[in-house]
């Protein structure tokens, strides 16, 4: 899959993320990560 990361590893990481953030805060956390990635791509594309 992604550099030797298989489905069992992805599931374990997902469970850990849910335990750390909690199911209620997870959508907000994912949204913030998405905004950060979008901002990074925007800045990287400017060539600054």
C-alpha distance matrix in Angstrom:
0.0 3.8 6.2 6.0 5.8 5.7 8.0 11.1 10.5 10.0 13.0 15.0 14.6 15.7 18.6 19.7 19.7 21.9 24.1 24.7 25.3 26.6 25.9 28.7 27.7 23.9 24.5 26.7 24.2 21.4 24.1 25.1 21.7 21.5 25.0 24.2 21.3 23.7 26.5 24.5 23.5 27.2 28.6 26.4 27.4 31.0 31.1 33.0
3.8 0.0 3.8 5.6 5.2 7.3 9.7 12.3 10.6 9.8 13.4 14.8 13.5 15.0 18.2 18.6 18.3 20.9 23.1 23.1 23.7 25.4 25.1 27.7 26.2 22.6 23.2 24.9 22.2 19.5 22.1 22.7 19.0 19.1 22.4 21.2 18.4 21.0 23.5 21.3 20.5 24.3 25.4 23.1 24.5 28.0 27.9 29.7
6.2 3.8 0.0 3.8 5.6 8.6 11.9 13.7 11.6 11.9 15.6 16.2 15.0 17.3 20.1 20.0 20.1 23.1 24.8 24.6 25.6 27.6 27.7 30.4 28.7 25.2 26.1 27.6 24.5 22.2 24.9 25.0 21.2 21.7 24.7 23.0 20.3 23.1 25.2 22.5 22.0 25.8 26.4 23.9 25.5 28.9 28.3 30.0
6.0 5.6 3.8 0.0 3.8 6.2 9.9 11.1 9.5 10.8 14.0 14.5 14.1 16.6 18.9 19.1 19.9 22.6 24.0 24.2 25.7 27.3 27.5 30.5 29.1 25.7 26.9 28.7 25.7 23.5 26.5 26.8 23.2 23.9 27.1 25.6 23.0 26.0 28.1 25.7 25.3 29.1 29.8 27.4 29.1 32.5 32.0 33.5
5.8 5.2 5.6 3.8 0.0 3.8 6.9 8.2 6.1 7.0 10.3 10.9 10.5 12.8 15.2 15.5 16.3 18.8 20.4 20.8 22.1 23.6 23.7 26.7 25.5 22.1 23.5 25.3 22.4 20.3 23.5 24.0 20.5 21.4 24.8 23.4 21.2 24.2 26.5 24.4 24.3 28.0 28.9 26.9 28.7 32.1 31.9 33.3
5.7 7.3 8.6 6.2 3.8 0.0 3.8 5.6 5.5 6.4 8.8 10.3 11.0 12.5 14.6 15.8 16.8 18.7 20.4 21.5 22.7 23.7 23.3 26.5 25.8 22.3 23.6 26.0 23.4 21.2 24.4 25.4 22.2 22.8 26.4 25.6 23.3 26.1 28.7 26.9 26.6 30.3 31.5 29.6 31.1 34.6 34.8 36.3
8.0 9.7 11.9 9.9 6.9 3.8 0.0 3.8 5.5 5.1 6.2 8.7 9.9 10.4 12.3 14.3 15.3 16.5 18.4 20.0 21.0 21.4 20.6 24.0 23.7 20.2 21.5 24.2 22.0 19.7 23.1 24.5 21.6 22.1 25.8 25.5 23.5 26.1 28.9 27.6 27.3 30.8 32.3 30.8 32.2 35.6 36.2 37.6
11.1 12.3 13.7 11.1 8.2 5.6 3.8 0.0 3.8 5.5 5.1 6.3 8.7 9.8 10.7 12.5 14.3 15.5 16.7 18.5 20.1 20.4 20.1 23.7 23.5 20.3 22.2 24.8 22.5 20.8 24.4 25.5 22.8 23.9 27.5 26.9 25.3 28.2 30.7 29.4 29.6 33.0 34.3 32.9 34.6 38.0 38.4 39.5
10.5 10.6 11.6 9.5 6.1 5.5 5.5 3.8 0.0 3.8 5.4 5.1 6.2 8.6 9.9 10.7 12.4 14.4 15.5 16.6 18.3 19.3 19.5 22.9 22.2 19.0 21.1 23.2 20.5 19.0 22.6 23.2 20.3 21.8 25.2 24.2 22.7 25.9 28.1 26.6 27.0 30.5 31.5 30.1 32.1 35.3 35.6 36.5
10.0 9.8 11.9 10.8 7.0 6.4 5.1 5.5 3.8 0.0 3.8 5.5 5.1 6.1 8.7 10.0 10.5 12.4 14.3 15.4 16.4 17.3 17.0 20.2 19.5 16.1 17.8 20.1 17.5 15.7 19.2 20.2 17.4 18.5 22.0 21.4 19.9 22.8 25.3 24.1 24.4 27.8 29.1 27.9 29.6 32.9 33.5 34.5
13.0 13.4 15.6 14.0 10.3 8.8 6.2 5.1 5.4 3.8 0.0 3.8 5.4 5.0 6.2 8.7 9.8 10.6 12.4 14.3 15.4 15.5 15.0 18.6 18.5 15.3 17.3 19.9 17.8 16.3 19.9 21.2 18.9 20.1 23.6 23.4 22.3 25.0 27.5 26.7 27.2 30.4 31.8 30.9 32.6 35.8 36.6 37.5
15.0 14.8 16.2 14.5 10.9 10.3 8.7 6.3 5.1 5.5 3.8 0.0 3.8 5.4 5.1 6.3 8.7 10.0 10.6 12.4 14.3 14.8 15.2 18.8 18.5 15.7 18.3 20.5 17.9 17.1 20.9 21.6 19.4 21.2 24.5 23.8 23.1 26.2 28.3 27.2 28.1 31.4 32.4 31.6 33.7 36.6 37.3 37.9
14.6 13.5 15.0 14.1 10.5 11.0 9.9 8.7 6.2 5.1 5.4 3.8 0.0 3.8 5.5 5.1 6.2 8.7 9.9 10.5 12.2 13.5 14.2 17.4 16.3 13.4 16.0 17.8 14.9 14.1 17.8 18.2 15.8 17.9 21.0 20.1 19.5 22.7 24.6 23.6 24.6 27.8 28.7 28.0 30.2 33.1 33.7 34.2
15.7 15.0 17.3 16.6 12.8 12.5 10.4 9.8 8.6 6.1 5.0 5.4 3.8 0.0 3.8 5.4 5.1 6.3 8.6 9.9 10.6 11.2 11.0 14.4 13.8 10.6 13.0 15.3 13.0 12.0 15.7 16.8 14.8 16.5 19.8 19.6 19.1 21.9 24.1 23.6 24.5 27.5 28.8 28.4 30.3 33.2 34.2 34.8
18.6 18.2 20.1 18.9 15.2 14.6 12.3 10.7 9.9 8.7 6.2 5.1 5.5 3.8 0.0 3.8 5.4 5.2 6.2 8.7 10.1 9.9 10.2 13.9 13.9 11.5 14.5 16.7 14.6 14.4 18.1 19.0 17.5 19.5 22.6 22.4 22.3 25.1 27.1 26.8 28.0 30.8 32.0 31.7 33.8 36.6 37.6 37.9
19.7 18.6 20.0 19.1 15.5 15.8 14.3 12.5 10.7 10.0 8.7 6.3 5.1 5.4 3.8 0.0 3.8 5.5 5.1 6.1 8.6 9.6 11.2 14.4 13.6 11.6 15.0 16.4 13.8 14.2 17.9 18.1 16.6 19.2 21.9 21.2 21.4 24.5 26.1 25.5 27.1 29.9 30.7 30.5 32.9 35.4 36.3 36.3
19.7 18.3 20.1 19.9 16.3 16.8 15.3 14.3 12.4 10.5 9.8 8.7 6.2 5.1 5.4 3.8 0.0 3.8 5.4 5.1 6.0 7.7 9.1 11.8 10.5 8.2 11.5 12.7 10.0 10.5 14.2 14.3 13.0 15.6 18.2 17.7 18.2 21.2 22.7 22.4 24.1 26.7 27.6 27.7 30.0 32.5 33.6 33.6
21.9 20.9 23.1 22.6 18.8 18.7 16.5 15.5 14.4 12.4 10.6 10.0 8.7 6.3 5.2 5.5 3.8 0.0 3.8 5.5 5.4 5.0 5.7 9.1 8.8 6.9 10.4 12.2 10.5 11.2 14.6 15.5 14.9 17.1 19.7 19.8 20.5 23.0 24.7 24.9 26.5 28.9 30.0 30.4 32.5 34.9 36.3 36.3
24.1 23.1 24.8 24.0 20.4 20.4 18.4 16.7 15.5 14.3 12.4 10.6 9.9 8.6 6.2 5.1 5.4 3.8 0.0 3.8 5.8 5.4 7.8 10.7 10.6 9.8 13.6 14.8 12.9 14.3 17.6 17.9 17.4 20.1 22.4 22.1 23.1 25.8 27.2 27.2 29.1 31.5 32.3 32.7 35.1 37.3 38.5 38.3
24.7 23.1 24.6 24.2 20.8 21.5 20.0 18.5 16.6 15.4 14.3 12.4 10.5 9.9 8.7 6.1 5.1 5.5 3.8 0.0 3.8 5.8 9.1 11.1 9.6 9.3 13.1 13.3 11.0 13.0 16.1 15.6 15.2 18.4 20.2 19.6 20.9 23.8 24.7 24.7 27.0 29.2 29.7 30.3 32.8 34.9 36.0 35.5
25.3 23.7 25.6 25.7 22.1 22.7 21.0 20.1 18.3 16.4 15.4 14.3 12.2 10.6 10.1 8.6 6.0 5.4 5.8 3.8 0.0 3.8 6.7 7.8 5.9 5.9 9.6 9.7 7.8 10.3 13.0 12.8 13.1 15.9 17.6 17.6 19.1 21.6 22.6 23.1 25.3 27.2 28.0 28.9 31.2 33.1 34.6 34.1
26.6 25.4 27.6 27.3 23.6 23.7 21.4 20.4 19.3 17.3 15.5 14.8 13.5 11.2 9.9 9.6 7.7 5.0 5.4 5.8 3.8 0.0 3.8 5.5 5.7 6.2 9.8 10.7 10.0 12.0 14.6 15.2 15.8 18.1 19.9 20.4 21.9 24.1 25.3 26.1 28.0 29.9 31.0 31.9 34.0 36.0 37.7 37.3
25.9 25.1 27.7 27.5 23.7 23.3 20.6 20.1 19.5 17.0 15.0 15.2 14.2 11.0 10.2 11.2 9.1 5.7 7.8 9.1 6.7 3.8 0.0 3.8 5.7 5.3 8.0 10.0 10.3 11.3 13.7 15.2 15.9 17.5 19.6 20.7 21.8 23.6 25.4 26.4 27.9 29.7 31.2 32.2 33.9 36.0 38.0 37.9
28.7 27.7 30.4 30.5 26.7 26.5 24.0 23.7 22.9 20.2 18.6 18.8 17.4 14.4 13.9 14.4 11.8 9.1 10.7 11.1 7.8 5.5 3.8 0.0 3.8 5.6 7.2 8.3 9.7 11.4 12.8 14.2 15.8 17.3 18.7 20.2 21.8 23.2 24.6 26.1 27.8 29.1 30.7 32.1 33.7 35.5 37.7 37.4
27.7 26.2 28.7 29.1 25.5 25.8 23.7 23.5 22.2 19.5 18.5 18.5 16.3 13.8 13.9 13.6 10.5 8.8 10.6 9.6 5.9 5.7 5.7 3.8 0.0 3.8 5.8 5.5 6.3 8.8 10.1 10.9 12.6 14.5 15.7 16.8 18.7 20.3 21.4 22.8 24.7 26.1 27.4 28.8 30.6 32.3 34.4 34.0
23.9 22.6 25.2 25.7 22.1 22.3 20.2 20.3 19.0 16.1 15.3 15.7 13.4 10.6 11.5 11.6 8.2 6.9 9.8 9.3 5.9 6.2 5.3 5.6 3.8 0.0 3.9 5.5 5.1 6.2 8.6 9.9 10.6 12.3 14.3 15.4 16.6 18.4 20.0 21.1 22.7 24.4 25.9 27.0 28.7 30.7 32.7 32.6
24.5 23.2 26.1 26.9 23.5 23.6 21.5 22.2 21.1 17.8 17.3 18.3 16.0 13.0 14.5 15.0 11.5 10.4 13.6 13.1 9.6 9.8 8.0 7.2 5.8 3.9 0.0 3.8 5.5 5.2 6.1 8.7 10.0 10.5 12.4 14.3 15.4 16.4 18.4 20.0 21.1 22.5 24.5 25.7 27.0 29.0 31.3 31.4
26.7 24.9 27.6 28.7 25.3 26.0 24.2 24.8 23.2 20.1 19.9 20.5 17.8 15.3 16.7 16.4 12.7 12.2 14.8 13.3 9.7 10.7 10.0 8.3 5.5 5.5 3.8 0.0 3.8 5.5 5.0 6.3 8.7 9.8 10.6 12.4 14.4 15.3 16.5 18.4 20.1 21.1 22.6 24.3 25.8 27.4 29.8 29.5
24.2 22.2 24.5 25.7 22.4 23.4 22.0 22.5 20.5 17.5 17.8 17.9 14.9 13.0 14.6 13.8 10.0 10.5 12.9 11.0 7.8 10.0 10.3 9.7 6.3 5.1 5.5 3.8 0.0 3.8 5.4 5.2 6.3 8.7 10.0 10.7 12.5 14.3 15.4 16.6 18.6 20.1 21.3 22.6 24.5 26.3 28.2 27.9
21.4 19.5 22.2 23.5 20.3 21.2 19.7 20.8 19.0 15.7 16.3 17.1 14.1 12.0 14.4 14.2 10.5 11.2 14.3 13.0 10.3 12.0 11.3 11.4 8.8 6.2 5.2 5.5 3.8 0.0 3.8 5.4 5.1 6.2 8.7 9.9 10.6 12.3 14.3 15.3 16.6 18.4 20.1 21.0 22.6 24.8 26.8 26.9
24.1 22.1 24.9 26.5 23.5 24.4 23.1 24.4 22.6 19.2 19.9 20.9 17.8 15.7 18.1 17.9 14.2 14.6 17.6 16.1 13.0 14.6 13.7 12.8 10.1 8.6 6.1 5.0 5.4 3.8 0.0 3.8 5.4 5.0 6.3 8.7 9.9 10.5 12.3 14.2 15.4 16.5 18.4 19.9 21.1 23.0 25.4 25.5
25.1 22.7 25.0 26.8 24.0 25.4 24.5 25.5 23.2 20.2 21.2 21.6 18.2 16.8 19.0 18.1 14.3 15.5 17.9 15.6 12.8 15.2 15.2 14.2 10.9 9.9 8.7 6.3 5.2 5.4 3.8 0.0 3.8 5.3 5.1 6.2 8.7 9.8 10.5 12.2 14.3 15.3 16.5 18.2 19.9 21.5 23.6 23.3
21.7 19.0 21.2 23.2 20.5 22.2 21.6 22.8 20.3 17.4 18.9 19.4 15.8 14.8 17.5 16.6 13.0 14.9 17.4 15.2 13.1 15.8 15.9 15.8 12.6 10.6 10.0 8.7 6.3 5.1 5.4 3.8 0.0 3.8 5.4 5.1 6.2 8.6 9.9 10.5 12.3 14.2 15.4 16.4 18.3 20.3 22.1 22.0
21.5 19.1 21.7 23.9 21.4 22.8 22.1 23.9 21.8 18.5 20.1 21.2 17.9 16.5 19.5 19.2 15.6 17.1 20.1 18.4 15.9 18.1 17.5 17.3 14.5 12.3 10.5 9.8 8.7 6.2 5.0 5.3 3.8 0.0 3.8 5.4 5.2 6.1 8.6 9.9 10.6 12.3 14.3 15.3 16.5 18.7 20.9 21.4
25.0 22.4 24.7 27.1 24.8 26.4 25.8 27.5 25.2 22.0 23.6 24.5 21.0 19.8 22.6 21.9 18.2 19.7 22.4 20.2 17.6 19.9 19.6 18.7 15.7 14.3 12.4 10.6 10.0 8.7 6.3 5.1 5.4 3.8 0.0 3.8 5.5 5.1 6.1 8.5 9.9 10.5 12.3 14.1 15.3 16.9 19.4 19.3
24.2 21.2 23.0 25.6 23.4 25.6 25.5 26.9 24.2 21.4 23.4 23.8 20.1 19.6 22.4 21.2 17.7 19.8 22.1 19.6 17.6 20.4 20.7 20.2 16.8 15.4 14.3 12.4 10.7 9.9 8.7 6.2 5.1 5.4 3.8 0.0 3.8 5.4 5.1 6.1 8.6 9.8 10.6 12.1 14.2 15.7 17.6 17.3
21.3 18.4 20.3 23.0 21.2 23.3 23.5 25.3 22.7 19.9 22.3 23.1 19.5 19.1 22.3 21.4 18.2 20.5 23.1 20.9 19.1 21.9 21.8 21.8 18.7 16.6 15.4 14.4 12.5 10.6 9.9 8.7 6.2 5.2 5.5 3.8 0.0 3.8 5.4 5.0 6.1 8.5 9.9 10.4 12.1 14.5 16.2 16.6
23.7 21.0 23.1 26.0 24.2 26.1 26.1 28.2 25.9 22.8 25.0 26.2 22.7 21.9 25.1 24.5 21.2 23.0 25.8 23.8 21.6 24.1 23.6 23.2 20.3 18.4 16.4 15.3 14.3 12.3 10.5 9.8 8.6 6.1 5.1 5.4 3.8 0.0 3.8 5.5 5.2 6.2 8.7 9.9 10.6 12.7 15.2 15.8
26.5 23.5 25.2 28.1 26.5 28.7 28.9 30.7 28.1 25.3 27.5 28.3 24.6 24.1 27.1 26.1 22.7 24.7 27.2 24.7 22.6 25.3 25.4 24.6 21.4 20.0 18.4 16.5 15.4 14.3 12.3 10.5 9.9 8.6 6.1 5.1 5.4 3.8 0.0 3.8 5.5 5.1 6.2 8.5 9.9 11.0 13.4 13.3
24.5 21.3 22.5 25.7 24.4 26.9 27.6 29.4 26.6 24.1 26.7 27.2 23.6 23.6 26.8 25.5 22.4 24.9 27.2 24.7 23.1 26.1 26.4 26.1 22.8 21.1 20.0 18.4 16.6 15.3 14.2 12.2 10.5 9.9 8.5 6.1 5.0 5.5 3.8 0.0 3.8 5.4 5.2 6.0 8.5 10.1 11.6 11.7
23.5 20.5 22.0 25.3 24.3 26.6 27.3 29.6 27.0 24.4 27.2 28.1 24.6 24.5 28.0 27.1 24.1 26.5 29.1 27.0 25.3 28.0 27.9 27.8 24.7 22.7 21.1 20.1 18.6 16.6 15.4 14.3 12.3 10.6 9.9 8.6 6.1 5.2 5.5 3.8 0.0 3.8 5.5 5.1 6.0 8.7 10.5 11.8
27.2 24.3 25.8 29.1 28.0 30.3 30.8 33.0 30.5 27.8 30.4 31.4 27.8 27.5 30.8 29.9 26.7 28.9 31.5 29.2 27.2 29.9 29.7 29.1 26.1 24.4 22.5 21.1 20.1 18.4 16.5 15.3 14.2 12.3 10.5 9.8 8.5 6.2 5.1 5.4 3.8 0.0 3.8 5.5 5.2 6.6 9.5 10.4
28.6 25.4 26.4 29.8 28.9 31.5 32.3 34.3 31.5 29.1 31.8 32.4 28.7 28.8 32.0 30.7 27.6 30.0 32.3 29.7 28.0 31.0 31.2 30.7 27.4 25.9 24.5 22.6 21.3 20.1 18.4 16.5 15.4 14.3 12.3 10.6 9.9 8.7 6.2 5.2 5.5 3.8 0.0 3.8 5.4 5.3 7.3 7.2
26.4 23.1 23.9 27.4 26.9 29.6 30.8 32.9 30.1 27.9 30.9 31.6 28.0 28.4 31.7 30.5 27.7 30.4 32.7 30.3 28.9 31.9 32.2 32.1 28.8 27.0 25.7 24.3 22.6 21.0 19.9 18.2 16.4 15.3 14.1 12.1 10.4 9.9 8.5 6.0 5.1 5.5 3.8 0.0 3.8 5.5 5.9 7.1
27.4 24.5 25.5 29.1 28.7 31.1 32.2 34.6 32.1 29.6 32.6 33.7 30.2 30.3 33.8 32.9 30.0 32.5 35.1 32.8 31.2 34.0 33.9 33.7 30.6 28.7 27.0 25.8 24.5 22.6 21.1 19.9 18.3 16.5 15.3 14.2 12.1 10.6 9.9 8.5 6.0 5.2 5.4 3.8 0.0 3.8 5.5 8.1
31.0 28.0 28.9 32.5 32.1 34.6 35.6 38.0 35.3 32.9 35.8 36.6 33.1 33.2 36.6 35.4 32.5 34.9 37.3 34.9 33.1 36.0 36.0 35.5 32.3 30.7 29.0 27.4 26.3 24.8 23.0 21.5 20.3 18.7 16.9 15.7 14.5 12.7 11.0 10.1 8.7 6.6 5.3 5.5 3.8 0.0 3.8 5.5
31.1 27.9 28.3 32.0 31.9 34.8 36.2 38.4 35.6 33.5 36.6 37.3 33.7 34.2 37.6 36.3 33.6 36.3 38.5 36.0 34.6 37.7 38.0 37.7 34.4 32.7 31.3 29.8 28.2 26.8 25.4 23.6 22.1 20.9 19.4 17.6 16.2 15.2 13.4 11.6 10.5 9.5 7.3 5.9 5.5 3.8 0.0 3.8
33.0 29.7 30.0 33.5 33.3 36.3 37.6 39.5 36.5 34.5 37.5 37.9 34.2 34.8 37.9 36.3 33.6 36.3 38.3 35.5 34.1 37.3 37.9 37.4 34.0 32.6 31.4 29.5 27.9 26.9 25.5 23.3 22.0 21.4 19.3 17.3 16.6 15.8 13.3 11.7 11.8 10.4 7.2 7.1 8.1 5.5 3.8 0.0
